[in-house]
Amino acid sequence: MSEETTLEAYADKQELIDNIDEIFEEAVKELLVEQPAVHVVLTGGTVGIALLENIDPSNKLDWSRIHLWWGDERFVPAGHPDRNEGQATAALIHRLPIHAENVHRMPASDAGMTLDEAVDAYDDELAKFWPELPEFDITFLGVGPDAHIASLFPGLEGIEVDDRAVIAVRNSPKPPAERISLTLPALNNSKNVWVVASGADKADAIYAAFTSENPSEAPVSAVEGLEETVFFTDEAAAARLIDED
């Protein structure tokens, strides 16, 4: 972990969500003053979707200048309840005054592409904006109890890929087995990486984020934004770190 990595632990899940949304809105407002567009990577999971449900579209953000991306996606048909983008659309996107072309969904399994072709298609979508690695402004990441991020799981080769931005995952230990994921270099080429976690079942993973030196065992420990890395948690998720202090 770098010196720019910090932990912000809140009393409970609702306080966590309320504070992240407020910080997110202020950060995006500031970025929009400085640059023409803001690129945000969304995450799924309980907290990731709750954050989106909690956002008030009337907060005067200029959504026409905001682009939404995903860190990973389950390679299942469009409309499948497991798809992160579908959950995000139901939670927030359908309420936003955002251009359809600003919502960069990863291809579904029924889009007429193989998994490898879907990966290449998302790589091509990124390349419309950046010739090499994507340069996201804010990347949200959830973390699993096993310390995985996006679809980069412990013990699998995905966490070690360093020569491209998007990969196919065929052996996810958490169903479905086939997924599309951004790689660690793509995630870490973000100005701000914000990891969100809630609940006692995440305590070991959050502890590993700050103590492990082996990304293959704890992928979350390799997270590092260009400007800042913040772990937003509730006290239950941060319990092992808090107890140690």
N, C-alpha and C positions, 0 to 999 in steps of 0.2 A: 504493500500500500504506500501511496505517496503522501507527502505532507499535506496535500490538498484534500485528502480523504477525511470526511467527518461523519459522525453519527449524530442524528437528531431523533431522540426517543420521546414519544408522547404517551400520555397516560393510557389511552385506549385507542381502538381502531377509529372511532368517529373523530376524535381530536386529531389523529394522524391525518385522516382524509381531509378534514377541513383546512388544516394548515398547509398541506401540500398543494391543494387547489389554489389557495391564496398566494402562495409563493410562486406557483406556476404562472398565474395570471399576471402578477407583477413582473416576473422575468420576461414573459413574452412581450408585454407592453414596452419594456425597456429595449428589448432587442429590435422591435419594430421601429423604434425611433432611430436606431443605429444602422439598420440594413433593410433592403427592400422586401425580404421574405424570411420566414422562420420555418425551419424544418424540425418536426417533432416525431420521435419514434414512440409508438404506443406499445404497451404490453397487455397481455390478457391476465387471467387469474382473478381471484376474488377482490384483491385490493385494487388492481389495475382497472377493473371494470367499475368498481365502486367510485373511484376517482372521477371517472367520466360521467357517471350518473349524477355526481354532486356538482358538476360544473354548471354555472348559470350562463346560458347563451346571451343574456342581456348585459353581460359585463363590458360591452363596448370594445372587445377585441376585434381587430379587423381580420376576420376569418378568410377574406379573399386573398390575403397575403400569407396565410399559414398552410403548410403542407404536412400531411399526416402519412407516416410510414409505419411499418411493423417490424419488430425484431425477429419474429418467427411466426410460422403459421402451420396448422395441421393440414396435410394434403388430403383433404376430404372434399366432397362436392359442395358447391355453392349452396348456401342456405342450411348447411349442416350445423347443428347447435354447438359443435366443438370448435368452429372457426372463430378465431380471435376477432377478425374484422366484422363478423356478423354480430357478435356480442357488443363490440364497440359502436356499431351503427345503431343498434337498439338502445344503447345506453346514452349516446350523445350525438353521433354524427347526423342522424336524421333530424335533429333539432337545430342544426347549425346553418347559418348562411354561408356555406363554403362551396366553392366550385368543385364539381365532380372530378375534374382533372387534377385537383389538389389532394385527392384521397387515393393513395398509391397502395392498393390492395395486392397481396401476393396471389398468384393464380390458384384457382381451385382445381381439384382433380378431374372435374368434368368440363374443363375449358378446352379440351382437345389437345392437351400437351402431356407428354410424359413428365415424370418428376424432374428429370434432368433439364428438359426443355423449359419447364416452369421456372427452375432456378436461373437459367440463362435469360429468360424473359424479365425477371426481376433485376438481374444484373444490368440488362439493357435499359430498364426504367431508371435505375440509379445513374447510369452513364449519360442520360439526357441532361443531368444537372452537374455531375462531377466526372472528369475523365478517368480518375483513379479511384481512391477510396471515397465513400460518401463523407460529407462534412456536415453532420447533423448539429443542431443547436442544443436540443434537449433530448436525451434518450432515457425513457423510462424502462426499467427492468424489474421484473419480479424475480424471486428466487425460490427454488423448491426446497423441501426439507433435506434433499440430498445435495444441496448447494449448486444445482444446475441453474444456468441463466439462458434466456432464449431457448433454443433447443440444443444447447451445448451441454452434454451430460458427462458426469464423472466416468472416467475409464474408456470413453469413446474418442475416436480420432478427431472429431469435429473441433474440439477445443484447441487442437494443435495446428489447424489450417491457418496459414499466414500469407497465402499467395492469391487470395480472392476475397470478395466481399460477401458472397452468398454461396451456401452449400446445400446439398441434399442430405437429409438424414433418413436412413432406412431402418435403423435398429434402435429407435427410441425405446427405452425401458418403460416409458409411460405411454400407453396407447393414445392415439394411433401411432404405429411404428414409423410411418412415412411423414416427413415434415420438411419444410423449407426454413432455413435459419440464416441470419446474418452471422458473420464470423467475429471472433474477438477483435481483430484489427479494425473491422468496420464499426463495431460498437464503441471501441475505445477512441475512434477518431471523431468523437463528439465533444463539443465544448463542455457540456455538462452531462454527466451520467448520474442519474438518480435511481437508486435501488429502493424499492418499496416492499415492506414485509410486515405482516401482522400475525400474531398468535404464537403460542408456546412451541408449536411444532416447527417453527422457523428459527428457534433459538440456537440450535447447533450450527445451522447454516450461517447465521449472522456472526456467530463466534468464529467460525472458520474463515469468514471473509477477512477478518482482521488478524488472524493468527496463522493460517495455513500458508505455506510457501510452495505448494504443489497444485497448480491449476488443474492437473489431470484428476486429482482427488477432489478438489473444491473449485470448480470453474469460477465461482463468484469472487474468489480471492484475486483473480487476475483483472478485475474491472478497474479501469482508470481513465477518467475523462481528461481531455486536454487542459481544461481550466479548473474543473472541480469534480469531485466524486462525493456524493452525499448518500448516506444510508438513512432513509426515513423509515422509522419503525415505531411500533408501540412498545411499551415496557416489557410485555411478555416476550416479544421477539428478541429484545436486547438483553434479556435477563442474565445470561451468562456473562456478558461484558460488564453489565452494571454490578453484578455480584463480585466480579473480580476487582473492580475499582473500590 
